[in-house]
Amino acid sequence: MRDVLAQMRAPAGPVNDLGKVAVLMGGRSAEREVSLMSGAGVLQALRAQGVDAHAFDPAERDLCELKRDGFARCFVALHGRWGEDGTVQGALELLGIPYTGSGVLASSVAMDKIMTKRIWRAEGLPTPAWRTVQSAADTLAAFAELGTPMIVKPSREGSTLGLTKVTDAAQCAEAYALAARHDPEVLCEQFVAGDEVTCPVLGEDRHAVALPTIRIVAPQGNYDYQHKYFTDDTQYLVPCGLPEGEEAAISALVLKAYRTLGCRGWARADVMIDARTRQPWLLEINTAPGMTGHSLVPMSARAAGISYEALCLGLLRQASLDAAPAAPAQPGPNAH
């Protein structure tokens, strides 16, 4: 079995075989600002290792230019819609340009929190109870069923954008309106009180491995967009300080969740551990994790002996397509 971590830690070696590389960054999603920060970090790391890497913003350039300009592979540093949801992956499949991260189907499913939870539940994996709502009245009904606190969030958005922790029925209408501004598909989810952790994964299928788990301690338990990217108030504990058996169980659970969705390359799963029962509950999985100065995959990788630069290069080397490009059709004997 290939050791993904050993490969990532290994000396980089020559990079001229990678060709011209596009770092896809920016884009048109609500997470554009974070994507630009991720892309800038990846671009700098790849160039520092001699890779012929170039910034490419799909919000400013047509993706067809990738083929025209001779790009051999892409590092996807886009976050959110039109970058993490299978759309860019599908375009790159048509162009025949290998890219980092999961393929079309896994990217699309993982971006949709409701569909992800349905699959995990069908496979017997633990995820908090939820309801899909289409109105403020639906949200109020979900609150009556799921209890307090309840999380209300857009199904297809990241970085906690549009998320509200509802503790009173009077908040339901405003929480629904906020989430619906980001996505007409709104998810109400039972809140799990306890430790918040995240666990990255590298590799594919049976070769996938979990990186060290990170425990997140945010001010007043509020791990929102601001605390994720723009303040230093949140504590990230790695080693996570959990009992060895608990961390091993979380790693095993996250690997199952990753494989169940058919992810490849890398991802990061968010998990809540019930303070009373110590049961871990899967919340969601991110198939194009952040690579900013506050991002968690690089932090976990460092704890496993993998530098930021080695991580970027290792992910780039794993760039692939769902299927090899088909050979051009040959004319038949009766073709004119």
C-alpha positions as CSV (number, residue, x, y, z in Angstrom):
1,M,0.0,0.0,0.0
2,R,1.3,3.4,-0.9
3,D,2.1,5.7,2.1
4,V,0.5,9.0,1.2
5,L,2.1,10.8,4.1
6,A,5.5,9.5,3.2
7,Q,5.1,10.7,-0.3
8,M,4.1,14.2,0.9
9,R,7.1,14.4,3.2
10,A,9.5,13.1,0.6
11,P,11.9,15.5,-1.2
12,A,10.1,17.3,-3.9
13,G,12.4,16.2,-6.8
14,P,12.1,17.8,-10.3
15,V,8.9,19.7,-11.1
16,N,9.4,20.3,-14.8
17,D,7.2,17.3,-15.5
18,L,4.2,19.1,-14.1
19,G,4.1,21.6,-17.0
20,K,2.3,24.9,-16.9
21,V,0.0,25.1,-13.8
22,A,-3.0,27.3,-13.2
23,V,-4.0,28.1,-9.7
24,L,-7.7,28.7,-9.9
25,M,-8.6,31.4,-7.4
26,G,-11.2,34.0,-6.8
27,G,-14.3,33.0,-8.7
28,R,-17.8,34.4,-8.3
29,S,-19.0,32.8,-5.0
30,A,-19.6,34.4,-1.7
31,E,-16.2,33.0,-0.6
32,R,-14.3,34.9,-3.2
33,E,-12.2,36.8,-0.7
34,V,-11.1,33.7,1.1
35,S,-10.4,31.9,-2.2
36,L,-8.1,34.8,-3.2
37,M,-6.1,34.4,0.0
38,S,-5.9,30.6,-0.4
39,G,-4.8,30.9,-4.0
40,A,-2.1,33.5,-3.2
41,G,-0.6,31.2,-0.6
42,V,-0.7,28.2,-3.0
43,L,0.8,30.2,-5.9
44,Q,3.7,31.4,-3.8
45,A,4.4,27.9,-2.4
46,L,4.4,26.3,-5.9
47,R,6.6,29.1,-7.4
48,A,9.0,28.8,-4.5
49,Q,9.6,25.2,-5.6
50,G,10.2,26.0,-9.2
51,V,6.7,25.2,-10.5
52,D,5.6,27.2,-13.6
53,A,2.4,28.4,-11.7
54,H,0.1,31.2,-12.7
55,A,-3.0,32.8,-11.1
56,F,-6.2,32.2,-13.0
57,D,-9.4,33.9,-11.8
58,P,-12.5,32.3,-13.5
59,A,-14.5,35.5,-12.7
60,E,-12.2,37.5,-15.0
61,R,-11.1,34.9,-17.6
62,D,-12.9,32.3,-19.7
63,L,-12.0,28.7,-18.7
64,C,-11.4,27.9,-22.4
65,E,-8.2,30.0,-22.1
66,L,-6.7,27.3,-20.0
67,K,-6.5,25.0,-23.0
68,R,-5.5,27.8,-25.4
69,D,-2.7,29.0,-23.1
70,G,-1.3,25.5,-22.7
71,F,-2.0,24.8,-19.0
72,A,-1.2,21.2,-18.2
73,R,-3.0,20.9,-14.8
74,C,-4.9,23.0,-12.3
75,F,-4.8,23.5,-8.6
76,V,-8.4,24.3,-7.5
77,A,-8.2,26.9,-4.8
78,L,-11.8,28.0,-5.4
79,H,-14.3,27.8,-2.5
80,G,-18.0,27.6,-2.7
81,R,-20.2,27.6,-5.7
82,W,-18.8,27.4,-9.3
83,G,-15.6,26.1,-7.9
84,E,-16.2,23.5,-5.3
85,D,-19.5,22.1,-6.4
86,G,-18.6,20.1,-9.5
87,T,-19.1,22.8,-12.1
88,V,-15.5,23.8,-12.6
89,Q,-14.5,20.1,-12.3
90,G,-16.9,19.3,-15.1
91,A,-15.4,22.0,-17.3
92,L,-11.9,20.7,-16.6
93,E,-13.0,17.2,-17.5
94,L,-14.3,18.5,-20.9
95,L,-11.0,20.3,-21.4
96,G,-9.0,17.2,-20.4
97,I,-7.0,19.2,-17.9
98,P,-6.2,17.3,-14.6
99,Y,-7.1,19.1,-11.4
100,T,-6.7,18.7,-7.7
101,G,-9.3,17.4,-5.4
102,S,-12.5,15.4,-5.9
103,G,-14.2,14.7,-9.2
104,V,-17.5,16.0,-10.5
105,L,-19.9,13.8,-8.6
106,A,-18.2,13.8,-5.2
107,S,-17.7,17.6,-5.4
108,S,-21.3,18.2,-6.3
109,V,-22.7,15.9,-3.6
110,A,-20.3,17.2,-0.8
111,M,-21.3,20.8,-1.6
112,D,-24.9,19.9,-0.9
113,K,-25.1,19.4,2.9
114,I,-28.6,17.8,2.7
115,M,-27.6,15.3,0.0
116,T,-24.4,14.5,2.0
117,K,-26.4,13.8,5.1
118,R,-28.9,11.6,3.2
119,I,-26.0,9.5,1.9
120,W,-24.3,9.3,5.3
121,R,-27.5,8.3,7.0
122,A,-28.3,5.7,4.4
123,E,-24.8,4.2,5.0
124,G,-25.3,4.2,8.7
125,L,-22.9,7.0,9.5
126,P,-24.0,9.3,12.4
127,T,-25.1,12.8,11.5
128,P,-27.4,15.1,13.5
129,A,-31.2,15.1,12.8
130,W,-32.3,17.6,10.2
131,R,-35.2,19.1,8.3
132,T,-35.2,20.8,4.9
133,V,-37.3,24.0,5.0
134,Q,-38.8,26.3,2.4
135,S,-40.3,29.1,4.6
136,A,-40.2,30.8,7.9
137,A,-43.2,28.7,9.0
138,D,-41.3,25.5,8.0
139,T,-38.4,26.7,10.1
140,L,-40.7,27.3,13.1
141,A,-42.1,23.8,12.7
142,A,-38.6,22.3,12.5
143,F,-37.6,24.2,15.7
144,A,-40.6,22.5,17.5
145,E,-39.4,19.1,16.3
146,L,-35.6,19.4,16.7
147,G,-35.5,21.5,19.9
148,T,-33.2,24.2,21.1
149,P,-30.6,25.1,20.1
150,M,-31.1,24.5,16.4
151,I,-28.7,25.4,13.5
152,V,-30.2,27.1,10.4
153,K,-27.9,27.4,7.4
154,P,-27.9,27.3,3.6
155,S,-27.5,23.8,2.2
156,R,-25.0,24.8,-0.5
157,E,-22.7,27.4,1.1
158,G,-19.5,27.3,3.1
159,S,-17.5,29.2,5.7
160,T,-20.5,29.4,8.0
161,L,-22.1,32.0,5.7
162,G,-25.8,32.5,6.4
163,L,-25.7,30.4,9.6
164,T,-27.7,31.1,12.7
165,K,-27.8,29.3,16.0
166,V,-31.5,29.5,17.0
167,T,-32.4,29.4,20.7
168,D,-35.8,31.0,20.6
169,A,-38.8,30.5,18.3
170,A,-38.9,34.3,17.6
171,Q,-35.5,33.9,15.8
172,C,-36.8,31.4,13.2
173,A,-38.1,33.9,10.6
174,E,-34.9,36.0,10.6
175,A,-32.7,32.9,10.5
176,Y,-34.6,31.5,7.6
177,A,-34.4,34.8,5.7
178,L,-30.6,35.0,6.2
179,A,-30.0,31.5,5.0
180,A,-32.3,31.8,2.1
181,R,-30.4,34.9,0.9
182,H,-27.5,32.5,0.2
183,D,-29.5,29.5,-1.1
184,P,-33.2,28.6,-1.6
185,E,-32.4,25.2,-0.1
186,V,-32.2,25.8,3.7
187,L,-31.2,23.2,6.3
188,C,-32.3,23.1,9.9
189,E,-30.1,20.8,12.0
190,Q,-30.2,19.6,15.6
191,F,-27.4,21.3,17.6
192,V,-24.9,19.0,19.3
193,A,-23.3,20.5,22.4
194,G,-19.7,19.5,23.0
195,D,-16.2,19.5,21.4
196,E,-15.9,20.8,17.9
197,V,-13.2,19.1,15.8
198,T,-12.1,18.8,12.2
199,C,-10.1,16.1,10.5
200,P,-8.5,16.4,7.1
201,V,-7.9,13.4,4.8
202,L,-5.4,12.9,2.0
203,G,-5.4,10.4,-0.8
204,E,-8.0,8.2,-2.5
205,D,-10.0,5.1,-1.7
206,R,-8.1,2.5,0.4
207,H,-5.0,4.6,0.2
208,A,-6.7,7.6,1.9
209,V,-5.3,8.5,5.3
210,A,-6.5,10.9,8.0
211,L,-4.3,13.7,9.3
212,P,-4.2,14.7,13.0
213,T,-7.5,15.9,14.4
214,I,-7.8,19.6,15.4
215,R,-10.0,20.7,18.3
216,I,-11.5,24.1,17.8
217,V,-12.1,26.4,20.8
218,A,-13.8,29.6,19.6
219,P,-14.8,32.6,21.7
220,Q,-18.2,31.8,23.3
221,G,-18.3,28.7,21.0
222,N,-19.0,31.1,18.1
223,Y,-16.8,29.8,15.2
224,D,-18.2,32.1,12.6
225,Y,-16.8,33.6,9.3
226,Q,-14.9,36.4,11.2
227,H,-13.3,34.0,13.7
228,K,-12.4,31.6,11.0
229,Y,-10.4,33.9,8.8
230,F,-9.8,37.4,10.3
231,T,-9.1,37.2,14.0
232,D,-6.6,35.3,16.3
233,D,-9.2,34.7,19.1
234,T,-9.9,31.1,18.2
235,Q,-7.7,28.4,19.6
236,Y,-6.7,25.4,17.4
237,L,-5.5,22.5,19.4
238,V,-3.3,20.0,17.6
239,P,-2.6,17.6,19.2
240,C,-6.3,17.8,20.0
241,G,-6.0,16.6,23.6
242,L,-8.8,14.1,23.2
243,P,-8.3,10.6,24.6
244,E,-6.4,8.4,22.1
245,G,-9.3,6.1,21.5
246,E,-11.6,9.1,20.7
247,E,-9.2,10.6,18.2
248,A,-8.8,7.2,16.5
249,A,-12.5,6.7,16.3
250,I,-13.0,10.1,14.7
251,S,-10.2,9.4,12.1
252,A,-11.9,6.1,11.3
253,L,-15.4,7.8,11.0
254,V,-14.1,10.6,8.8
255,L,-12.3,8.1,6.5
256,K,-15.6,6.2,6.1
257,A,-17.4,9.5,5.4
258,Y,-14.8,10.5,2.8
259,R,-14.8,7.1,1.0
260,T,-18.6,6.9,1.1
261,L,-18.9,10.1,-1.0
262,G,-16.1,9.0,-3.4
263,C,-13.8,11.9,-2.5
264,R,-10.2,11.9,-3.7
265,G,-7.1,14.1,-3.3
266,W,-8.0,15.8,-0.1
267,A,-10.9,17.0,2.0
268,R,-11.7,18.1,5.6
269,A,-14.6,16.8,7.6
270,D,-16.2,18.7,10.5
271,V,-17.4,16.7,13.5
272,M,-19.1,17.5,16.8
273,I,-18.6,15.3,19.9
274,D,-21.6,15.1,22.2
275,A,-20.3,16.3,25.6
276,R,-22.6,13.8,27.5
277,T,-22.3,10.6,25.4
278,R,-18.9,11.3,23.6
279,Q,-20.6,10.2,20.4
280,P,-19.1,11.9,17.3
281,W,-21.5,13.4,14.8
282,L,-20.6,14.2,11.2
283,L,-21.6,17.7,10.1
284,E,-20.2,18.2,6.6
285,I,-17.2,17.7,4.4
286,N,-15.2,20.3,2.5
287,T,-13.6,19.1,-0.8
288,A,-11.7,22.3,-1.5
289,P,-10.4,23.3,2.0
290,G,-8.9,26.7,2.7
291,M,-5.2,27.3,2.4
292,T,-5.0,30.7,4.1
293,G,-2.9,31.6,7.2
294,H,-5.8,30.5,9.4
295,S,-6.7,27.3,7.5
296,L,-6.8,24.0,9.2
297,V,-5.5,21.5,6.6
298,P,-2.0,23.1,6.5
299,M,-2.1,23.2,10.3
300,S,-2.9,19.5,10.6
301,A,-0.4,18.7,7.9
302,R,2.4,20.5,9.8
303,A,1.6,18.3,12.8
304,A,2.1,15.3,10.6
305,G,5.5,16.6,9.4
306,I,4.3,18.0,6.1
307,S,5.2,21.6,5.3
308,Y,2.8,24.0,3.5
309,E,5.0,23.9,0.4
310,A,5.2,20.1,0.4
311,L,1.4,19.9,0.9
312,C,0.8,22.1,-2.1
313,L,3.2,20.2,-4.3
314,G,2.0,16.8,-3.2
315,L,-1.6,17.8,-3.9
316,L,-0.7,19.1,-7.3
317,R,1.2,15.9,-8.2
318,Q,-2.1,14.0,-7.4
319,A,-4.1,16.1,-9.9
320,S,-6.3,13.8,-12.0
321,L,-9.4,13.4,-14.1
322,D,-12.5,11.2,-13.5
323,A,-11.6,9.4,-16.7
324,A,-8.8,9.5,-19.1
325,P,-9.6,11.7,-22.2
326,A,-11.0,9.6,-25.0
327,A,-8.9,9.1,-28.1
328,P,-10.2,11.0,-31.2
329,A,-12.6,8.9,-33.2
330,Q,-11.0,7.4,-36.3
331,P,-12.9,7.7,-39.6
332,G,-14.6,4.4,-40.8
333,P,-13.7,2.7,-44.1
334,N,-16.6,4.3,-45.8
335,A,-16.0,7.8,-44.5
336,H,-15.8,10.6,-47.2
